[in-house]
């Protein structure tokens, strides 16, 4: 009974201890960490709070200073930026008090639709600490935009638009322009023109405007936050559109002036006309004005009373209700005493002398050759003035147009020397141009073709067409084809064509032609007789005929078929067996034309000799054959004088001998080969079907192939060469060879048969090892369960001649797989790329899963992951053996990790508190403080930890503060602090 009570007490005590321990852990988790002593002061402990109450221009942000690090927090708050993802005090800072604890504040002045980065900060005498970065986006605002300046304003149209520089943080679902003639700040309730969606620039032409009306315009844009407007522009459409026409009919005291009203604007044109001033200037209606009607369209009027040899500036005008608009300024100068130098003949000519009439506004004396000059273009050679005659206001000048060449010739008044009363014109004064053409036309392209299927050939009745192009327009063209005159016709431009139908009386051969031409001014071209494109047409009026039909085999013959060689006088097409007939003697029956082959002039006919003895002749039909030459001439003459075969039938039977393998030979003279043939025959042996090459060793044939045997009776009739097939199998010796893909225990070893043999020879295969395993497969597989050396033999023989064989034997060194291991656990930072390295025992690698790896099929991939992961490393050795190692990778988001709880109770589990470091090359210190700030442990050796004692005495269950500092492998200092709960 006493023992039972003891057991009960112990159980109750353990339950109470566990409950108290759990309560202590809960209490310590919510307790404030102890404050270290001043000699061990740290930066504060601070966390960033969640963002709340987000609007378009504000948000509430804050943090929590959980420990001051041993010194008073003199400033706390938040820092934020829309650019820097890790804001610091150098960015926007909001101070929110001092000391420890939770704090927050509503931050205003933010930009709508913008991403911000925020983190809490706290500062003591040691320095400033930051919490984690949090981000948020402010609510969208209406877009930011400007109105484009009004451009291209006309009477009725203008170009309007705008530019959205910021969407406001939300998609722009509508944009455009609004305008009004009443409201100075138009909205979407006024006239609206939509111009697409999205940010950026946009423009459009606004039409249908009213002249003289004020328009107010501004751009607009709509997103989910509302509608925004740009600045307002105003404009008034212009008046009428008018252009000035250049002066015409200019004389010494007048000219015809005018213009064109192309658009009346917003009201009718009440007056239009021209204004002008002497000299250079910009005339207006305040100067000399000539009204020429009203309304839209062109207008002109002859103006008189001008001063001779005087420069004038003129422009058109148009007036409507809005304004008076002007055209561009045009200038002209009135003529002096010299009115014109005009030619009296054709504008284009090839004559040697041309005449000009020189007209003055008043009588002139003293005019001579020296007062003129000649200007030319092109190739005119040596033109000159031959005479000047006349008096008063009218004079005649004769000009020699040159010895050769073509171009433009102009007579100029060069000077006024000796003239009375003198000229007011600016000299030289150019007369009318005469175009001189003394160049005969030539043919630039000439071609000839027929309407025959082959355009380079022609037969009687075919049409031959001549096409040619002249170097210039010609008025007449003459031509002949095959000596016959034709009349060419002009098709387009300088292109001409003419045709002729060939007659039986025209000469055969290449068809000759000529081309003559005359241009518009009478120049006669050189007669063309050859094409520039080297085209010709050959006239062929001769019908094709057979030159001969001759025997191709010996006669007499007893063969089942014989051949004829058919020769035509020229190449033909359309030749077939139906064009021929067979003429036979009375006792020959059952003959037929078996086939007919050939091209050009030579064809071969194979004739079945039927049965019976007699004669056979091959004849060509007279009509209906369809045999034509290249020009299309059709054969219409029979041919019945070909050579005759004498047929004497004999019976010859040929039996193919049995195949042999080399070096054995075949005897074609053996009686079995011709068994069944007529008696009393003499046999001869040949290498070819034409029986022209005798077989010299018919009793010992060593080569496979088709040979020919011919039987001849006592009358001399022959059966013709009959084929016999000889098969002498000459088989090349194969070469046995193989490879194998692996040599691992309990893994099927696949054998790759690489044996070779010359030619397409069928082979037999036999695989055998020293354990008695065999296979006849081309590429078998074998599996061995024990380590050791195994002999594998491959014998290769030909199926046709099995005695022709080869073999090869190899040793298969079967090995066992390397034992798998669990590789040392790795610790890396979150998302940091680290190179892994598998054991160097294989030829191929496969990491599984491939997640986070740069390449899962190499031995040293780069890993970058965000969470702890275990990998299987499948390593395949050269033997094919597979070893699967494992690797655990722990991922940390900080360089220092210290457990939050440890239990130094001597059970060997979690008895020591270590500072776990990542990439720390030097531990400067690891310190632990009790609740009162007293240091209870310190070390600079990362392999040493705290055992929960001070001066070798266990410390009580409590929450302790630790702090740590070390040097990162990249050279910067890492410092961190935290709390740990001691339990036993």
C-alpha positions, 0 to 999 in steps of 0.5 A: 500500500505504501509503494502504491502511494509513492507511485501515485505521488510521483505521477502527480508530481510529474504532471504538476511539473509539466503543467508548471513548465508549460505555464512558465514557457507561456509566461516567458513568451509574453514577458519583456526581455531583460535589459542588459547592463550598460557595459553590454548595451545593444541597439534596440529590438524593433519590429514593423507593424502591419499597414492599415487604413490605406487611402489614395494619399495616406496610410497608418504605419508603425512598429513595436520596440520590444527591447531598448538594448540596454539604453533608452530609445531616444527616437522611434518611427518609420521610414518609407520610400517609393523607390528604395526597397529597403528604406533607411533614415536617408529616405522619408522619415516619420518620428513617432515618439521615444521609448519601447512599446507599440506605436503607429501614426497616419502618414499623409501626403502620399501619391495615389496608385503608388507602391511604397516600402516601409519599415520601423526603426528605433535609435539608442546611443548605440545606433539604429535598428530596423524592422522587416520591410513591408510594402503597400500600394495607395488607392488609385487617383484620377489620371494626370493629363494635359491638353495638347495645344490646338494645331492645324486650324482651318476654316472648319477643322482643327487638330485636338488631343492630349497626353496622360503622363500618369494613369493614377494607379489604375487602368485608363478605361476611356480618354479623349477631348470635350469641347463647348462654345458656351462653357469655358470649362467643358466636361463630359456632359458637353460634346465629347470625342473618345480617343481610345484607352490607356496612358500616353499621347492621343490626337484627332482632327475635329471637323464641322467647326463654325467660322468666327465661333469661339471653341473651348477644348480640354482633354479628359481621362477616366479610371476607376478613381474618377474622371480627370481633365487637362487645361483648357484651350480656346480657338476660333476657325479661320476665314476663306482659303485663297491662292494666287495664280501666276501672271499670264499674257504679260505685255508691255503695259498689262497682264492677266491676274487672278486666283482661286477661292478653295474654301469660303470658310464659315460664311459666303465670300462677298468679294474676291480679286487681286491687289498689287503694287509696283516693285517688291512688297506685300500688297493689301486691299489698301493698295491697288485693288481689282475686285473680280466677283464673289464666291468660290472658285477660280477668277482672273482679269486682264489688267492694263495701264501698267508701266513697261519693263516694270516689276510688280507684286500681286496677290489674290484676296477673299473677304467673308464675314470673318475676315479678309484672307490673302494668297501668296505673293506672286511677282511678274515684270511687264515686257519692254519693246521686244515682244517675242521670238517665235519659230515659224515652222514645226516645233520638231523638225529635221530640216537644215534651215529654220526661221524665227519671227522677231516682234518688237513693241515699236519699230526697230532699226540696226538689227543684225546677226551680231545681236543674236546667239544660239543655245543648244542641248543634245548632240546638234553639231555646228548650228549658226545664223545665216541671215536677218531680214525685215524692218519696223516691228517684225524681223525674220531670222534664218538659222542653220540647224547643224550638220548632224545630231539631235537636241533643242535649239533656241534663238536668243536676243543676245544684246542691243548693240546698234539698235534704235531706239533700244531695248528695255528687256533684260537680255539675253531674251530667249525665243521659242525652242525648236527640237531638231531630230536628225537621228534615224530610228533603230530597232532596240528589240527584235524577235521572231516566233511561230505558233507551232508548239515549238516556237523555233520551228514552223511547218506549212500553214503555221503563222510566223510573227515578227515583234519589234520595238523602235528607239523612238516613235515611228510613223511608218514601218515596213517588213518582209518575212520569208521574202513576202511583204507584210504590213506591221501594226503598232501595238503600244508606244514604240512596239510593232508586230506583223505576221505571215502564214507559210506556204509550201512554196516558201524556202526551207531553213531559217526564215529571213526577214527585214524591217524598215522604218521612218520617224515623225520628221522623216528620218529613215531607219537602217533596215533590221535583218537580225534579232537582238534576242538571237531568236530564229524560226526554222521552216521545215516542210518535208514529211518524215519517212522511214529510211530502213527496217532491218533485222536485229537478230540472225536469220533463219531463226527459231526463236520465240521473238525477233527484233527489228531496227527501224530508222527514220529520216529525221527525229520523230514522235508518236511512234507506237506498235499500232503504226505497223503491220506484219506480213507473213507467209502462209504457214506462219500464224499467231504473230504479233508486235510485242513491243516498240521502243526508242526515240528520235530516229531509231526505234526497236520492235520486238515481234512474237514469231508465233507458230509454223515455219515461213517468213515475217516482214515488218511494214509501216502503215500509209496513213493514220499513224500520228508520226510527226517530226519536230515541226509537226509534219505528219508521216503519210507514206507506207514502207513495205521493203524492210528485211525478212526473217525466215522462221524455223521453229525448234523446241528448246527447254532451259532448266536453271541449275541448282545454286552453289557456294563458291568455290564450287562451279556450275556446268551449263553443258550438263544434260539436265540444263537442256533436258526436255529439248528437241533431239539432235540439237547443237547448243552454243553458250553466250554471255549476252542476249544478243549472242555476240559474246561467247561463254568460253567456260560453259562447263565451269561457270564461276560467277552468278548471272544470266547466261544464254543458250541457243539451240540449232537444228540440222537445217541451221534454224536457231531457237535464239538465245534463251536465258539460264540463271546461274547462282554462285553464292560468293559470301563475304566473311562476317566480322563478329563484334559487340559492346555492352552497356553495363556490368553491374550485379542484378542489372540486365546487361544489354549487348549491342551487336556491332558485327559487320559484313560486306553487302546485304547478307543475312546473318545468324547469331549465337551468344554463349557464356561460361555459365551455359547461358545462350541466345540467338537474338541479334542483341540479347541481355544477360543478368548476373547476381554475383560479382565476378568475370564472365566470358561471353562469346558471339559467333556470327555466320551467314545464313546462305553459307553457314560455314562462313563464320567468325566469333569474338569472346570478351570478359564481362567484369561484373561489379556491385554498386557503391554503398549509398551515404547520407551527405553532411547537412548543408546550411544556406541562406534564403534564395542564395545560389550555392554550388553543390557537389556530389561524390565523384563516383559516377558518369551521370547524375540525376538530382531529385526533385529538380526544384531550385537546381540550375541543372539536375543532371550534373554533379555540381548544380547550383541550388537556390531555394527558400525552404528546407529541402532533401535531395536524392542524388542518383549516381550512375557509375560506368558499370551501370550500377546506381547509387542513391545518396541523400543530402539535406539542405537547411535554409535560413533567412538570417546569418545567426540562429539561436534556439528559443528553448534549450533543456540542460537536464543531462539527457544528451538532447538539447543540453547545450545552447550553441550560436549557429552561424551561417557564413560567419568566418569569425565569431567575435563574441556570443554572450548570455545575460540573465533577467537582471542584465548580468552576463552569465556566459561568453565565448568566441569559439563557435564550437562551444556553447552554454550549459545553463550554468554559471560558475558550474552552478545550474541557473534557474528556469527563466528567459535569458537574453543573448547577443552575438557579433561576427565577421561575414565571409564577405567582410561585413559585420553581423550583429544579432540578439534575442531571448532563450528560455531555459527548461529542465 
